[in-house]
């Protein structure tokens, strides 16, 4: 079993290769987009913004937040 606790997803075009998913907190996404945390929570609960539940908090993939708001994120590698 893999002991790496960082969530990963398959890298496009490279079967079997995995890359870490950059996860952001609700507060980080709200600050990045200059909206309130409540706006982000509403989007998460409405299903407009994909998220992962970690304990009692949510983590949002950076790519999902960027895509929703039309922001380009540069991928390393």
Contact map, one row per residue, 1 for C-alpha under 8 A:
11100000000000000000000000000000000000000000000000000000000000000000000000000
11110000000000000000000000000000000000000000000000000000000000000000000000000
11111000000000000000000000000000000000000000000000000000000000000000000000000
01111100000000000000000000000000000000000000000000000000000000000000000000000
00111110000000000000000000000000000000000000000000000000000000000000000000000
00011111000000000001100000000000000000000000000000000000000000000000000000000
00001111100000000001100000000000000000000000000000000000000000000000000000000
00000111110000000111100000000000000000000000000000000000000000000000000000000
00000011111000000111100000000000000000000000000000000000000000000000000000000
00000001111101111110000000000000000000000000000000000000000000000000000000000
00000000111111111110000000000000000000000000000000000000000000000000000000000
00000000011111100000000000000000000000000000000000000000000000000000000000000
00000000001111100000000000000000000000000000000000000000000000000000000000000
00000000011111111000000000000000000000000000000000000000000000000000000000000
00000000011111111000000000000000000000000000000000000000000000000000000000000
00000000011001111100000000000000000000000000000000000000000000000000000000000
00000000011001111110000000000000000000000000000000000000000000000000000000000
00000001111000011111000000000000000000000000000000000000000000000000000000000
00000001111000001111100000000000000000000000000000000000000000000000000000000
00000111100000000111110000000000000000000000000000000000000000000000000000000
00000111100000000011111000000000000000000000000000000000000011000000000000000
00000000000000000001111100000000000000000000000000000000000011100000000000000
00000000000000000000111110000000000000000000000000000000001111000000000000000
00000000000000000000011111011000000000000000000000000000001111000000000000000
00000000000000000000001111111000000000000000000000000000011100000000000000000
00000000000000000000000111111100000010011000000000000000011100000000000000000
00000000000000000000000011111110000010000000000000000000000000000000000000000
00000000000000000000000111111111000000000000000000000000000000000000000000000
00000000000000000000000111111111100000010000000000000000000100001000000000000
00000000000000000000000001111111111110110000000000000000000000000000000000000
00000000000000000000000000111111111100000000000000000000000000000000000000000
00000000000000000000000000011111110000000000000000000000000000000000000000000
00000000000000000000000000001111111000000000000000000000000000000000100000000
00000000000000000000000000000111111100000000000000000000000000000000000000000
00000000000000000000000000000110111110110000000000000000000000000000000000000
00000000000000000000000000000110011111110000000000000000000000000000000000000
00000000000000000000000001100100001111111000000000000000000000000000000000000
00000000000000000000000000000000000111111100000000000000000000000000000000000
00000000000000000000000000000100001111111110000000000000000000000000000000000
00000000000000000000000001001100001111111111000010000000000000000000000000000
00000000000000000000000001000000000011111111100000000000000000000000000000000
00000000000000000000000000000000000001111111110000000000000000000000000000000
00000000000000000000000000000000000000111111111110000000000000000000000000000
00000000000000000000000000000000000000011111111111100000000000000000000000000
00000000000000000000000000000000000000001111111100000000000000000000000000000
00000000000000000000000000000000000000000111111110000000000000000000000000000
00000000000000000000000000000000000000000011111111000000000000000000000000000
00000000000000000000000000000000000000000011111111000000000000000000000000000
00000000000000000000000000000000000000010011011111100000000100011001000000000
00000000000000000000000000000000000000000001001111110000000110010000000000000
00000000000000000000000000000000000000000001000011111000011110000000000000000
00000000000000000000000000000000000000000000000001111100011100000000000000000
00000000000000000000000000000000000000000000000000111111111000000000000000000
00000000000000000000000000000000000000000000000000011111111000000000000000000
00000000000000000000000000000000000000000000000000001111110000000000000000000
00000000000000000000000000000000000000000000000000001111110000000000000000000
00000000000000000000000000000000000000000000000000001111111000000000000000000
00000000000000000000000011000000000000000000000000111111111100000000000000000
00000000000000000000001111000000000000000000000000111100111110000000000000000
00000000000000000000001111001000000000000000000011110000011111011000000000000
00000000000000000000111100000000000000000000000001100000001111111000000000000
00000000000000000000111100000000000000000000000000000000000111111100000000000
00000000000000000000010000000000000000000000000000000000000011111110000010000
00000000000000000000000000000000000000000000000011000000000111111111000000000
00000000000000000000000000001000000000000000000010000000000111111111100000000
00000000000000000000000000000000000000000000000000000000000001111111111110000
00000000000000000000000000000000000000000000000000000000000000111111111100000
00000000000000000000000000000000000000000000000010000000000000011111111000000
00000000000000000000000000000000100000000000000000000000000000001111111000000
00000000000000000000000000000000000000000000000000000000000000000111111100000
00000000000000000000000000000000000000000000000000000000000000000111111110000
00000000000000000000000000000000000000000000000000000000000000000110011111000
00000000000000000000000000000000000000000000000000000000000000100100001111100
00000000000000000000000000000000000000000000000000000000000000000000000111110
00000000000000000000000000000000000000000000000000000000000000000000000011111
00000000000000000000000000000000000000000000000000000000000000000000000001111
00000000000000000000000000000000000000000000000000000000000000000000000000111
